[in-house]
Structure formats: structure tokens, C-alpha cells
Amino acid sequence: MFTYNPDNRLYWFNGKTFEDPLKFELIGTLLGLAASNQVILDIPILSTCYKLLLGEQPNMDDLEMWQPDVA
């Protein structure tokens, strides 16, 4: 369900997985509940995920965090 970038030691959602979309919805719900309840999770996931949960648009800085060579 996730891809790992060993250069920056972060995870991001894998768009090429065959997992059920309901599992992605479950993870999103859990991350959203943690953020709304001010619970800090020790998950090395990109901060862009929290931006998306808050309705903010990702920008080039987010891409640079995940893949500096592409940005």
C-alpha cells in the first residue's frame, strides 16, 4: 500500500497497488482522527498527507521533499 524512499526515509501511498480502496479510506480515516484529536503518530509519512487531509493544495516544496531529483 505504500512506497518507501530510502533517501529521505519517508513513506507515501503507492498508486500502483491492487489493494482495496476501502483500506486506503481506513488509513485516511485513522490519520484524520489522529490529527483532529491532536495525537502525534510516529509514522514517517510525508507531511503532504496532512496537508491533503486539511484541504490544502500540495506544491513544489512537497514534491522536493519526496523526490528532490524530480523537483
mmCIF file as Biopython writes it, N, C-alpha, C and O atoms, coordinates in Angstrom:
data_model
#
loop_
_atom_site.group_PDB
_atom_site.id
_atom_site.type_symbol
_atom_site.label_atom_id
_atom_site.label_alt_id
_atom_site.label_comp_id
_atom_site.label_asym_id
_atom_site.label_entity_id
_atom_site.label_seq_id
_atom_site.pdbx_PDB_ins_code
_atom_site.Cartn_x
_atom_site.Cartn_y
_atom_site.Cartn_z
_atom_site.occupancy
_atom_site.B_iso_or_equiv
_atom_site.auth_seq_id
_atom_site.auth_asym_id
_atom_site.pdbx_PDB_model_num
ATOM 1   N N  . MET A ? 1  ? 0.808   -1.201 0.000   1.0 0.0 1  A 1 
ATOM 2   C CA . MET A ? 1  ? 0.000   0.000  0.000   1.0 0.0 1  A 1 
ATOM 3   C C  . MET A ? 1  ? 0.849   1.263  0.000   1.0 0.0 1  A 1 
ATOM 4   O O  . MET A ? 1  ? 0.367   2.337  -0.360  1.0 0.0 1  A 1 
ATOM 5   N N  . PHE A ? 2  ? 2.114   1.139  0.403   1.0 0.0 2  A 1 
ATOM 6   C CA . PHE A ? 2  ? 2.984   2.301  0.483   1.0 0.0 2  A 1 
ATOM 7   C C  . PHE A ? 2  ? 4.278   2.045  -0.273  1.0 0.0 2  A 1 
ATOM 8   O O  . PHE A ? 2  ? 4.690   0.900  -0.453  1.0 0.0 2  A 1 
ATOM 9   N N  . THR A ? 3  ? 4.905   3.114  -0.708  1.0 0.0 3  A 1 
ATOM 10  C CA . THR A ? 3  ? 6.252   3.039  -1.257  1.0 0.0 3  A 1 
ATOM 11  C C  . THR A ? 3  ? 7.187   3.744  -0.290  1.0 0.0 3  A 1 
ATOM 12  O O  . THR A ? 3  ? 6.800   4.691  0.395   1.0 0.0 3  A 1 
ATOM 13  N N  . TYR A ? 4  ? 8.407   3.273  -0.245  1.0 0.0 4  A 1 
ATOM 14  C CA . TYR A ? 4  ? 9.392   3.805  0.687   1.0 0.0 4  A 1 
ATOM 15  C C  . TYR A ? 4  ? 10.521  4.458  -0.094  1.0 0.0 4  A 1 
ATOM 16  O O  . TYR A ? 4  ? 11.030  3.886  -1.058  1.0 0.0 4  A 1 
ATOM 17  N N  . ASN A ? 5  ? 10.906  5.648  0.321   1.0 0.0 5  A 1 
ATOM 18  C CA . ASN A ? 5  ? 12.037  6.347  -0.274  1.0 0.0 5  A 1 
ATOM 19  C C  . ASN A ? 5  ? 13.192  6.268  0.720   1.0 0.0 5  A 1 
ATOM 20  O O  . ASN A ? 5  ? 13.163  6.947  1.746   1.0 0.0 5  A 1 
ATOM 21  N N  . PRO A ? 6  ? 14.213  5.449  0.438   1.0 0.0 6  A 1 
ATOM 22  C CA . PRO A ? 6  ? 15.300  5.288  1.407   1.0 0.0 6  A 1 
ATOM 23  C C  . PRO A ? 6  ? 16.175  6.528  1.558   1.0 0.0 6  A 1 
ATOM 24  O O  . PRO A ? 6  ? 16.873  6.666  2.562   1.0 0.0 6  A 1 
ATOM 25  N N  . ASP A ? 7  ? 16.149  7.436  0.575   1.0 0.0 7  A 1 
ATOM 26  C CA . ASP A ? 7  ? 16.969  8.641  0.677   1.0 0.0 7  A 1 
ATOM 27  C C  . ASP A ? 7  ? 16.508  9.564  1.794   1.0 0.0 7  A 1 
ATOM 28  O O  . ASP A ? 7  ? 17.324  10.109 2.537   1.0 0.0 7  A 1 
ATOM 29  N N  . ASN A ? 8  ? 15.189  9.737  1.910   1.0 0.0 8  A 1 
ATOM 30  C CA . ASN A ? 8  ? 14.679  10.621 2.960   1.0 0.0 8  A 1 
ATOM 31  C C  . ASN A ? 8  ? 13.924  9.857  4.050   1.0 0.0 8  A 1 
ATOM 32  O O  . ASN A ? 8  ? 13.389  10.463 4.979   1.0 0.0 8  A 1 
ATOM 33  N N  . ARG A ? 9  ? 13.881  8.522  3.936   1.0 0.0 9  A 1 
ATOM 34  C CA . ARG A ? 9  ? 13.251  7.633  4.921   1.0 0.0 9  A 1 
ATOM 35  C C  . ARG A ? 9  ? 11.793  7.988  5.189   1.0 0.0 9  A 1 
ATOM 36  O O  . ARG A ? 9  ? 11.366  8.079  6.340   1.0 0.0 9  A 1 
ATOM 37  N N  . LEU A ? 10 ? 11.030  8.187  4.107   1.0 0.0 10 A 1 
ATOM 38  C CA . LEU A ? 10 ? 9.616   8.520  4.221   1.0 0.0 10 A 1 
ATOM 39  C C  . LEU A ? 10 ? 8.778   7.556  3.388   1.0 0.0 10 A 1 
ATOM 40  O O  . LEU A ? 10 ? 9.266   6.953  2.432   1.0 0.0 10 A 1 
ATOM 41  N N  . TYR A ? 11 ? 7.522   7.423  3.763   1.0 0.0 11 A 1 
ATOM 42  C CA . TYR A ? 11 ? 6.561   6.599  3.036   1.0 0.0 11 A 1 
ATOM 43  C C  . TYR A ? 11 ? 5.553   7.496  2.324   1.0 0.0 11 A 1 
ATOM 44  O O  . TYR A ? 11 ? 5.278   8.616  2.753   1.0 0.0 11 A 1 
ATOM 45  N N  . TRP A ? 12 ? 5.006   6.971  1.220   1.0 0.0 12 A 1 
ATOM 46  C CA . TRP A ? 12 ? 3.923   7.632  0.508   1.0 0.0 12 A 1 
ATOM 47  C C  . TRP A ? 12 ? 3.031   6.561  -0.080  1.0 0.0 12 A 1 
ATOM 48  O O  . TRP A ? 12 ? 3.455   5.414  -0.224  1.0 0.0 12 A 1 
ATOM 49  N N  . PHE A ? 13 ? 1.816   6.911  -0.418  1.0 0.0 13 A 1 
ATOM 50  C CA . PHE A ? 13 ? 0.855   5.949  -0.952  1.0 0.0 13 A 1 
ATOM 51  C C  . PHE A ? 13 ? 1.311   5.430  -2.309  1.0 0.0 13 A 1 
ATOM 52  O O  . PHE A ? 13 ? 1.799   6.191  -3.144  1.0 0.0 13 A 1 
ATOM 53  N N  . ASN A ? 14 ? 1.147   4.135  -2.519  1.0 0.0 14 A 1 
ATOM 54  C CA . ASN A ? 14 ? 1.506   3.504  -3.776  1.0 0.0 14 A 1 
ATOM 55  C C  . ASN A ? 14 ? 0.287   3.531  -4.692  1.0 0.0 14 A 1 
ATOM 56  O O  . ASN A ? 14 ? -0.735  2.912  -4.393  1.0 0.0 14 A 1 
ATOM 57  N N  . GLY A ? 15 ? 0.395   4.236  -5.788  1.0 0.0 15 A 1 
ATOM 58  C CA . GLY A ? 15 ? -0.721  4.338  -6.728  1.0 0.0 15 A 1 
ATOM 59  C C  . GLY A ? 15 ? -0.892  3.118  -7.606  1.0 0.0 15 A 1 
ATOM 60  O O  . GLY A ? 15 ? -1.902  3.001  -8.300  1.0 0.0 15 A 1 
ATOM 61  N N  . LYS A ? 16 ? 0.072   2.200  -7.597  1.0 0.0 16 A 1 
ATOM 62  C CA . LYS A ? 16 ? 0.015   1.021  -8.457  1.0 0.0 16 A 1 
ATOM 63  C C  . LYS A ? 16 ? -0.317  -0.253 -7.690  1.0 0.0 16 A 1 
ATOM 64  O O  . LYS A ? 16 ? -0.069  -1.353 -8.185  1.0 0.0 16 A 1 
ATOM 65  N N  . THR A ? 17 ? -0.866  -0.123 -6.507  1.0 0.0 17 A 1 
ATOM 66  C CA . THR A ? 17 ? -1.187  -1.293 -5.698  1.0 0.0 17 A 1 
ATOM 67  C C  . THR A ? 17 ? -2.542  -1.866 -6.110  1.0 0.0 17 A 1 
ATOM 68  O O  . THR A ? 17 ? -3.368  -1.182 -6.712  1.0 0.0 17 A 1 
ATOM 69  N N  . PHE A ? 18 ? -2.744  -3.116 -5.776  1.0 0.0 18 A 1 
ATOM 70  C CA . PHE A ? 18 ? -4.020  -3.771 -6.063  1.0 0.0 18 A 1 
ATOM 71  C C  . PHE A ? 18 ? -4.875  -3.904 -4.799  1.0 0.0 18 A 1 
ATOM 72  O O  . PHE A ? 18 ? -5.842  -4.666 -4.766  1.0 0.0 18 A 1 
ATOM 73  N N  . GLU A ? 19 ? -4.506  -3.163 -3.779  1.0 0.0 19 A 1 
ATOM 74  C CA . GLU A ? 19 ? -5.274  -3.191 -2.528  1.0 0.0 19 A 1 
ATOM 75  C C  . GLU A ? 19 ? -6.654  -2.579 -2.742  1.0 0.0 19 A 1 
ATOM 76  O O  . GLU A ? 19 ? -6.857  -1.749 -3.629  1.0 0.0 19 A 1 
ATOM 77  N N  . ASP A ? 20 ? -7.575  -2.998 -1.926  1.0 0.0 20 A 1 
ATOM 78  C CA . ASP A ? 20 ? -8.929  -2.482 -1.971  1.0 0.0 20 A 1 
ATOM 79  C C  . ASP A ? 20 ? -8.939  -1.000 -1.568  1.0 0.0 20 A 1 
ATOM 80  O O  . ASP A ? 20 ? -8.308  -0.642 -0.574  1.0 0.0 20 A 1 
ATOM 81  N N  . PRO A ? 21 ? -9.639  -0.128 -2.314  1.0 0.0 21 A 1 
ATOM 82  C CA . PRO A ? 21 ? -9.688  1.295  -1.943  1.0 0.0 21 A 1 
ATOM 83  C C  . PRO A ? 21 ? -10.233 1.533  -0.539  1.0 0.0 21 A 1 
ATOM 84  O O  . PRO A ? 21 ? -9.954  2.568  0.065   1.0 0.0 21 A 1 
ATOM 85  N N  . LEU A ? 22 ? -10.996 0.600  -0.023  1.0 0.0 22 A 1 
ATOM 86  C CA . LEU A ? 22 ? -11.531 0.743  1.332   1.0 0.0 22 A 1 
ATOM 87  C C  . LEU A ? 22 ? -10.406 0.760  2.373   1.0 0.0 22 A 1 
ATOM 88  O O  . LEU A ? 22 ? -10.533 1.408  3.412   1.0 0.0 22 A 1 
ATOM 89  N N  . LYS A ? 23 ? -9.318  0.057  2.098   1.0 0.0 23 A 1 
ATOM 90  C CA . LYS A ? 23 ? -8.186  0.061  3.029   1.0 0.0 23 A 1 
ATOM 91  C C  . LYS A ? 23 ? -7.507  1.430  3.052   1.0 0.0 23 A 1 
ATOM 92  O O  . LYS A ? 23 ? -7.060  1.888  4.104   1.0 0.0 23 A 1 
ATOM 93  N N  . PHE A ? 24 ? -7.432  2.078  1.894   1.0 0.0 24 A 1 
ATOM 94  C CA . PHE A ? 24 ? -6.883  3.428  1.859   1.0 0.0 24 A 1 
ATOM 95  C C  . PHE A ? 24 ? -7.783  4.394  2.611   1.0 0.0 24 A 1 
ATOM 96  O O  . PHE A ? 24 ? -7.307  5.300  3.295   1.0 0.0 24 A 1 
ATOM 97  N N  . GLU A ? 25 ? -9.086  4.193  2.478   1.0 0.0 25 A 1 
ATOM 98  C CA . GLU A ? 25 ? -10.034 5.039  3.200   1.0 0.0 25 A 1 
ATOM 99  C C  . GLU A ? 25 ? -9.890  4.842  4.710   1.0 0.0 25 A 1 
ATOM 100 O O  . GLU A ? 25 ? -9.987  5.799  5.479   1.0 0.0 25 A 1 
ATOM 101 N N  . LEU A ? 26 ? -9.661  3.616  5.123   1.0 0.0 26 A 1 
ATOM 102 C CA . LEU A ? 26 ? -9.469  3.336  6.542   1.0 0.0 26 A 1 
ATOM 103 C C  . LEU A ? 26 ? -8.221  4.033  7.075   1.0 0.0 26 A 1 
ATOM 104 O O  . LEU A ? 26 ? -8.256  4.623  8.155   1.0 0.0 26 A 1 
ATOM 105 N N  . ILE A ? 27 ? -7.125  3.971  6.331   1.0 0.0 27 A 1 
ATOM 106 C CA . ILE A ? 27 ? -5.888  4.642  6.764   1.0 0.0 27 A 1 
ATOM 107 C C  . ILE A ? 27 ? -6.093  6.151  6.807   1.0 0.0 27 A 1 
ATOM 108 O O  . ILE A ? 27 ? -5.630  6.810  7.737   1.0 0.0 27 A 1 
ATOM 109 N N  . GLY A ? 28 ? -6.779  6.701  5.817   1.0 0.0 28 A 1 
ATOM 110 C CA . GLY A ? 28 ? -7.062  8.134  5.809   1.0 0.0 28 A 1 
ATOM 111 C C  . GLY A ? 28 ? -7.921  8.545  6.994   1.0 0.0 28 A 1 
ATOM 112 O O  . GLY A ? 28 ? -7.702  9.595  7.596   1.0 0.0 28 A 1 
ATOM 113 N N  . THR A ? 29 ? -8.896  7.714  7.322   1.0 0.0 29 A 1 
ATOM 114 C CA . THR A ? 29 ? -9.755  7.998  8.464   1.0 0.0 29 A 1 
ATOM 115 C C  . THR A ? 29 ? -8.957  7.983  9.767   1.0 0.0 29 A 1 
ATOM 116 O O  . THR A ? 29 ? -9.135  8.848  10.624  1.0 0.0 29 A 1 
ATOM 117 N N  . LEU A ? 30 ? -8.081  6.999  9.907   1.0 0.0 30 A 1 
ATOM 118 C CA . LEU A ? 30 ? -7.261  6.926  11.117  1.0 0.0 30 A 1 
ATOM 119 C C  . LEU A ? 30 ? -6.311  8.111  11.234  1.0 0.0 30 A 1 
ATOM 120 O O  . LEU A ? 30 ? -6.141  8.657  12.324  1.0 0.0 30 A 1 
ATOM 121 N N  . LEU A ? 31 ? -5.686  8.518  10.123  1.0 0.0 31 A 1 
ATOM 122 C CA . LEU A ? 31 ? -4.804  9.683  10.155  1.0 0.0 31 A 1 
ATOM 123 C C  . LEU A ? 31 ? -5.586  10.959 10.460  1.0 0.0 31 A 1 
ATOM 124 O O  . LEU A ? 31 ? -5.118  11.822 11.203  1.0 0.0 31 A 1 
ATOM 125 N N  . GLY A ? 32 ? -6.775  11.067 9.881   1.0 0.0 32 A 1 
ATOM 126 C CA . GLY A ? 32 ? -7.609  12.234 10.147  1.0 0.0 32 A 1 
ATOM 127 C C  . GLY A ? 32 ? -8.070  12.302 11.594  1.0 0.0 32 A 1 
ATOM 128 O O  . GLY A ? 32 ? -8.098  13.380 12.189  1.0 0.0 32 A 1 
ATOM 129 N N  . LEU A ? 33 ? -8.432  11.163 12.161  1.0 0.0 33 A 1 
ATOM 130 C CA . LEU A ? 33 ? -8.832  11.135 13.571  1.0 0.0 33 A 1 
ATOM 131 C C  . LEU A ? 33 ? -7.670  11.500 14.483  1.0 0.0 33 A 1 
ATOM 132 O O  . LEU A ? 33 ? -7.845  12.217 15.468  1.0 0.0 33 A 1 
ATOM 133 N N  . ALA A ? 34 ? -6.496  11.008 14.152  1.0 0.0 34 A 1 
ATOM 134 C CA . ALA A ? 34 ? -5.325  11.332 14.973  1.0 0.0 34 A 1 
ATOM 135 C C  . ALA A ? 34 ? -5.039  12.826 14.922  1.0 0.0 34 A 1 
ATOM 136 O O  . ALA A ? 34 ? -4.761  13.443 15.950  1.0 0.0 34 A 1 
ATOM 137 N N  . ALA A ? 35 ? -5.106  13.408 13.727  1.0 0.0 35 A 1 
ATOM 138 C CA . ALA A ? 35 ? -4.838  14.842 13.596  1.0 0.0 35 A 1 
ATOM 139 C C  . ALA A ? 35 ? -5.893  15.678 14.311  1.0 0.0 35 A 1 
ATOM 140 O O  . ALA A ? 35 ? -5.566  16.668 14.965  1.0 0.0 35 A 1 
ATOM 141 N N  . SER A ? 36 ? -7.152  15.282 14.187  1.0 0.0 36 A 1 
ATOM 142 C CA . SER A ? 36 ? -8.208  16.075 14.824  1.0 0.0 36 A 1 
ATOM 143 C C  . SER A ? 36 ? -8.212  15.928 16.342  1.0 0.0 36 A 1 
ATOM 144 O O  . SER A ? 36 ? -8.700  16.813 17.045  1.0 0.0 36 A 1 
ATOM 145 N N  . ASN A ? 37 ? -7.678  14.826 16.855  1.0 0.0 37 A 1 
ATOM 146 C CA . ASN A ? 37 ? -7.592  14.623 18.303  1.0 0.0 37 A 1 
ATOM 147 C C  . ASN A ? 37 ? -6.234  15.009 18.869  1.0 0.0 37 A 1 
ATOM 148 O O  . ASN A ? 37 ? -5.928  14.725 20.028  1.0 0.0 37 A 1 
ATOM 149 N N  . GLN A ? 38 ? -5.424  15.656 18.042  1.0 0.0 38 A 1 
ATOM 150 C CA . GLN A ? 38 ? -4.094  16.139 18.436  1.0 0.0 38 A 1 
ATOM 151 C C  . GLN A ? 38 ? -3.217  15.013 18.975  1.0 0.0 38 A 1 
ATOM 152 O O  . GLN A ? 38 ? -2.516  15.173 19.975  1.0 0.0 38 A 1 
ATOM 153 N N  . VAL A ? 39 ? -3.274  13.873 18.290  1.0 0.0 39 A 1 
ATOM 154 C CA . VAL A ? 39 ? -2.446  12.723 18.632  1.0 0.0 39 A 1 
ATOM 155 C C  . VAL A ? 39 ? -1.275  12.690 17.664  1.0 0.0 39 A 1 
ATOM 156 O O  . VAL A ? 39 ? -1.470  12.727 16.449  1.0 0.0 39 A 1 
ATOM 157 N N  . ILE A ? 40 ? -0.079  12.621 18.188  1.0 0.0 40 A 1 
ATOM 158 C CA . ILE A ? 40 ? 1.111   12.569 17.353  1.0 0.0 40 A 1 
ATOM 159 C C  . ILE A ? 40 ? 1.421   11.108 17.044  1.0 0.0 40 A 1 
ATOM 160 O O  . ILE A ? 40 ? 1.637   10.301 17.949  1.0 0.0 40 A 1 
ATOM 161 N N  . LEU A ? 41 ? 1.442   10.781 15.761  1.0 0.0 41 A 1 
ATOM 162 C CA . LEU A ? 41 ? 1.755   9.425  15.341  1.0 0.0 41 A 1 
ATOM 163 C C  . LEU A ? 41 ? 3.214   9.356  14.906  1.0 0.0 41 A 1 
ATOM 164 O O  . LEU A ? 41 ? 3.711   10.250 14.222  1.0 0.0 41 A 1 
ATOM 165 N N  . ASP A ? 42 ? 3.881   8.309  15.299  1.0 0.0 42 A 1 
ATOM 166 C CA . ASP A ? 42 ? 5.276   8.119  14.922  1.0 0.0 42 A 1 
ATOM 167 C C  . ASP A ? 42 ? 5.335   7.308  13.627  1.0 0.0 42 A 1 
ATOM 168 O O  . ASP A ? 42 ? 5.854   6.192  13.597  1.0 0.0 42 A 1 
ATOM 169 N N  . ILE A ? 43 ? 4.795   7.890  12.569  1.0 0.0 43 A 1 
ATOM 170 C CA . ILE A ? 43 ? 4.782   7.260  11.249  1.0 0.0 43 A 1 
ATOM 171 C C  . ILE A ? 43 ? 5.565   8.166  10.314  1.0 0.0 43 A 1 
ATOM 172 O O  . ILE A ? 43 ? 5.210   9.332  10.143  1.0 0.0 43 A 1 
ATOM 173 N N  . PRO A ? 44 ? 6.622   7.648  9.709   1.0 0.0 44 A 1 
ATOM 174 C CA . PRO A ? 44 ? 7.413   8.503  8.805   1.0 0.0 44 A 1 
ATOM 175 C C  . PRO A ? 44 ? 6.728   8.665  7.452   1.0 0.0 44 A 1 
ATOM 176 O O  . PRO A ? 44 ? 7.180   8.117  6.447   1.0 0.0 44 A 1 
ATOM 177 N N  . ILE A ? 45 ? 5.644   9.415  7.438   1.0 0.0 45 A 1 
ATOM 178 C CA . ILE A ? 45 ? 4.906   9.670  6.209   1.0 0.0 45 A 1 
ATOM 179 C C  . ILE A ? 45 ? 5.056   11.149 5.875   1.0 0.0 45 A 1 
ATOM 180 O O  . ILE A ? 45 ? 5.223   11.977 6.771   1.0 0.0 45 A 1 
ATOM 181 N N  . LEU A ? 46 ? 4.997   11.473 4.620   1.0 0.0 46 A 1 
ATOM 182 C CA . LEU A ? 46 ? 5.183   12.848 4.183   1.0 0.0 46 A 1 
ATOM 183 C C  . LEU A ? 46 ? 4.155   13.778 4.808   1.0 0.0 46 A 1 
ATOM 184 O O  . LEU A ? 46 ? 2.996   13.398 4.977   1.0 0.0 46 A 1 
ATOM 185 N N  . SER A ? 47 ? 4.560   14.975 5.146   1.0 0.0 47 A 1 
ATOM 186 C CA . SER A ? 47 ? 3.641   15.953 5.724   1.0 0.0 47 A 1 
ATOM 187 C C  . SER A ? 47 ? 2.590   16.382 4.708   1.0 0.0 47 A 1 
ATOM 188 O O  . SER A ? 47 ? 1.581   16.985 5.075   1.0 0.0 47 A 1 
ATOM 189 N N  . THR A ? 48 ? 2.816   16.078 3.447   1.0 0.0 48 A 1 
ATOM 190 C CA . THR A ? 48 ? 1.838   16.386 2.399   1.0 0.0 48 A 1 
ATOM 191 C C  . THR A ? 48 ? 0.526   15.666 2.658   1.0 0.0 48 A 1 
ATOM 192 O O  . THR A ? 48 ? -0.543  16.169 2.312   1.0 0.0 48 A 1 
ATOM 193 N N  . CYS A ? 49 ? 0.605   14.504 3.259   1.0 0.0 49 A 1 
ATOM 194 C CA . CYS A ? 49 ? -0.609  13.752 3.580   1.0 0.0 49 A 1 
ATOM 195 C C  . CYS A ? 49 ? -1.499  14.561 4.520   1.0 0.0 49 A 1 
ATOM 196 O O  . CYS A ? 49 ? -2.716  14.603 4.343   1.0 0.0 49 A 1 
ATOM 197 N N  . TYR A ? 50 ? -0.902  15.192 5.504   1.0 0.0 50 A 1 
ATOM 198 C CA . TYR A ? 50 ? -1.680  16.011 6.435   1.0 0.0 50 A 1 
ATOM 199 C C  . TYR A ? 50 ? -2.208  17.264 5.753   1.0 0.0 50 A 1 
ATOM 200 O O  . TYR A ? 50 ? -3.298  17.736 6.074   1.0 0.0 50 A 1 
ATOM 201 N N  . LYS A ? 51 ? -1.441  17.803 4.814   1.0 0.0 51 A 1 
ATOM 202 C CA . LYS A ? 51 ? -1.924  18.944 4.034   1.0 0.0 51 A 1 
ATOM 203 C C  . LYS A ? 51 ? -3.199  18.572 3.283   1.0 0.0 51 A 1 
ATOM 204 O O  . LYS A ? 51 ? -4.171  19.326 3.273   1.0 0.0 51 A 1 
ATOM 205 N N  . LEU A ? 52 ? -3.178  17.410 2.662   1.0 0.0 52 A 1 
ATOM 206 C CA . LEU A ? 52 ? -4.347  16.963 1.906   1.0 0.0 52 A 1 
ATOM 207 C C  . LEU A ? 52 ? -5.547  16.728 2.819   1.0 0.0 52 A 1 
ATOM 208 O O  . LEU A ? 52 ? -6.680  17.030 2.446   1.0 0.0 52 A 1 
ATOM 209 N N  . LEU A ? 53 ? -5.301  16.190 4.017   1.0 0.0 53 A 1 
ATOM 210 C CA . LEU A ? 53 ? -6.393  15.987 4.964   1.0 0.0 53 A 1 
ATOM 211 C C  . LEU A ? 53 ? -7.011  17.307 5.419   1.0 0.0 53 A 1 
ATOM 212 O O  . LEU A ? 53 ? -8.204  17.374 5.714   1.0 0.0 53 A 1 
ATOM 213 N N  . LEU A ? 54 ? -6.190  18.353 5.474   1.0 0.0 54 A 1 
ATOM 214 C CA . LEU A ? 54 ? -6.679  19.665 5.888   1.0 0.0 54 A 1 
ATOM 215 C C  . LEU A ? 54 ? -7.236  20.482 4.727   1.0 0.0 54 A 1 
ATOM 216 O O  . LEU A ? 54 ? -7.669  21.618 4.923   1.0 0.0 54 A 1 
ATOM 217 N N  . GLY A ? 55 ? -7.229  19.915 3.512   1.0 0.0 55 A 1 
ATOM 218 C CA . GLY A ? 55 ? -7.794  20.588 2.363   1.0 0.0 55 A 1 
ATOM 219 C C  . GLY A ? 55 ? -6.851  21.568 1.681   1.0 0.0 55 A 1 
ATOM 220 O O  . GLY A ? 55 ? -7.287  22.355 0.841   1.0 0.0 55 A 1 
ATOM 221 N N  . GLU A ? 56 ? -5.579  21.537 2.021   1.0 0.0 56 A 1 
ATOM 222 C CA . GLU A ? 56 ? -4.605  22.421 1.388   1.0 0.0 56 A 1 
ATOM 223 C C  . GLU A ? 56 ? -4.043  21.763 0.135   1.0 0.0 56 A 1 
ATOM 224 O O  . GLU A ? 56 ? -4.015  20.537 0.028   1.0 0.0 56 A 1 
ATOM 225 N N  . GLN A ? 57 ? -3.597  22.581 -0.809  1.0 0.0 57 A 1 
ATOM 226 C CA . GLN A ? 57 ? -3.034  22.072 -2.051  1.0 0.0 57 A 1 
ATOM 227 C C  . GLN A ? 57 ? -1.538  21.811 -1.897  1.0 0.0 57 A 1 
ATOM 228 O O  . GLN A ? 57 ? -0.826  22.651 -1.346  1.0 0.0 57 A 1 
ATOM 229 N N  . PRO A ? 58 ? -1.044  20.661 -2.375  1.0 0.0 58 A 1 
ATOM 230 C CA . PRO A ? 58 ? 0.400   20.435 -2.355  1.0 0.0 58 A 1 
ATOM 231 C C  . PRO A ? 58 ? 1.099   21.361 -3.347  1.0 0.0 58 A 1 
ATOM 232 O O  . PRO A ? 58 ? 0.489   21.820 -4.313  1.0 0.0 58 A 1 
ATOM 233 N N  . ASN A ? 59 ? 2.368   21.629 -3.105  1.0 0.0 59 A 1 
ATOM 234 C CA . ASN A ? 59 ? 3.127   22.499 -4.005  1.0 0.0 59 A 1 
ATOM 235 C C  . ASN A ? 59 ? 4.463   21.842 -4.325  1.0 0.0 59 A 1 
ATOM 236 O O  . ASN A ? 59 ? 4.694   20.682 -3.984  1.0 0.0 59 A 1 
ATOM 237 N N  . MET A ? 60 ? 5.336   22.594 -4.982  1.0 0.0 60 A 1 
ATOM 238 C CA . MET A ? 60 ? 6.627   22.050 -5.411  1.0 0.0 60 A 1 
ATOM 239 C C  . MET A ? 60 ? 7.526   21.697 -4.227  1.0 0.0 60 A 1 
ATOM 240 O O  . MET A ? 60 ? 8.372   20.809 -4.338  1.0 0.0 60 A 1 
ATOM 241 N N  . ASP A ? 61 ? 7.354   22.375 -3.109  1.0 0.0 61 A 1 
ATOM 242 C CA . ASP A ? 61 ? 8.145   22.043 -1.923  1.0 0.0 61 A 1 
ATOM 243 C C  . ASP A ? 61 ? 7.847   20.623 -1.445  1.0 0.0 61 A 1 
ATOM 244 O O  . ASP A ? 61 ? 8.736   19.918 -0.967  1.0 0.0 61 A 1 
ATOM 245 N N  . ASP A ? 62 ? 6.582   20.211 -1.582  1.0 0.0 62 A 1 
ATOM 246 C CA . ASP A ? 62 ? 6.199   18.862 -1.190  1.0 0.0 62 A 1 
ATOM 247 C C  . ASP A ? 62 ? 6.828   17.826 -2.114  1.0 0.0 62 A 1 
ATOM 248 O O  . ASP A ? 62 ? 7.285   16.775 -1.664  1.0 0.0 62 A 1 
ATOM 249 N N  . LEU A ? 63 ? 6.846   18.130 -3.402  1.0 0.0 63 A 1 
ATOM 250 C CA . LEU A ? 63 ? 7.499   17.223 -4.352  1.0 0.0 63 A 1 
ATOM 251 C C  . LEU A ? 63 ? 8.988   17.138 -4.073  1.0 0.0 63 A 1 
ATOM 252 O O  . LEU A ? 63 ? 9.586   16.067 -4.172  1.0 0.0 63 A 1 
ATOM 253 N N  . GLU A ? 64 ? 9.580   18.259 -3.727  1.0 0.0 64 A 1 
ATOM 254 C CA . GLU A ? 64 ? 11.007  18.275 -3.436  1.0 0.0 64 A 1 
ATOM 255 C C  . GLU A ? 64 ? 11.334  17.449 -2.186  1.0 0.0 64 A 1 
ATOM 256 O O  . GLU A ? 64 ? 12.404  16.847 -2.095  1.0 0.0 64 A 1 
ATOM 257 N N  . MET A ? 65 ? 10.410  17.427 -1.233  1.0 0.0 65 A 1 
ATOM 258 C CA . MET A ? 65 ? 10.613  16.616 -0.036  1.0 0.0 65 A 1 
ATOM 259 C C  . MET A ? 65 ? 10.628  15.128 -0.382  1.0 0.0 65 A 1 
ATOM 260 O O  . MET A ? 65 ? 11.423  14.362 0.164   1.0 0.0 65 A 1 
ATOM 261 N N  . TRP A ? 66 ? 9.737   14.726 -1.299  1.0 0.0 66 A 1 
ATOM 262 C CA . TRP A ? 66 ? 9.599   13.303 -1.636  1.0 0.0 66 A 1 
ATOM 263 C C  . TRP A ? 66 ? 10.651  12.858 -2.651  1.0 0.0 66 A 1 
ATOM 264 O O  . TRP A ? 66 ? 11.313  11.838 -2.457  1.0 0.0 66 A 1 
ATOM 265 N N  . GLN A ? 67 ? 10.805  13.627 -3.737  1.0 0.0 67 A 1 
ATOM 266 C CA . GLN A ? 67 ? 11.751  13.273 -4.795  1.0 0.0 67 A 1 
ATOM 267 C C  . GLN A ? 67 ? 12.517  14.506 -5.236  1.0 0.0 67 A 1 
ATOM 268 O O  . GLN A ? 67 ? 12.115  15.168 -6.194  1.0 0.0 67 A 1 
ATOM 269 N N  . PRO A ? 68 ? 13.604  14.829 -4.565  1.0 0.0 68 A 1 
ATOM 270 C CA . PRO A ? 68 ? 14.363  16.044 -4.897  1.0 0.0 68 A 1 
ATOM 271 C C  . PRO A ? 68 ? 14.881  16.057 -6.332  1.0 0.0 68 A 1 
ATOM 272 O O  . PRO A ? 68 ? 14.961  17.117 -6.953  1.0 0.0 68 A 1 
ATOM 273 N N  . ASP A ? 69 ? 15.234  14.880 -6.862  1.0 0.0 69 A 1 
ATOM 274 C CA . ASP A ? 69 ? 15.762  14.850 -8.226  1.0 0.0 69 A 1 
ATOM 275 C C  . ASP A ? 69 ? 14.698  15.170 -9.274  1.0 0.0 69 A 1 
ATOM 276 O O  . ASP A ? 69 ? 15.026  15.707 -10.332 1.0 0.0 69 A 1 
ATOM 277 N N  . VAL A ? 70 ? 13.448  14.856 -9.007  1.0 0.0 70 A 1 
ATOM 278 C CA . VAL A ? 70 ? 12.353  15.183 -9.936  1.0 0.0 70 A 1 
ATOM 279 C C  . VAL A ? 70 ? 11.998  16.658 -9.852  1.0 0.0 70 A 1 
ATOM 280 O O  . VAL A ? 70 ? 11.742  17.296 -10.873 1.0 0.0 70 A 1 
ATOM 281 N N  . ALA A ? 71 ? 11.982  17.202 -8.645  1.0 0.0 71 A 1 
ATOM 282 C CA . ALA A ? 71 ? 11.620  18.607 -8.452  1.0 0.0 71 A 1 
ATOM 283 C C  . ALA A ? 71 ? 12.663  19.498 -9.083  1.0 0.0 71 A 1 
ATOM 284 O O  . ALA A ? 71 ? 12.542  20.722 -9.031  1.0 0.0 71 A 1 
#
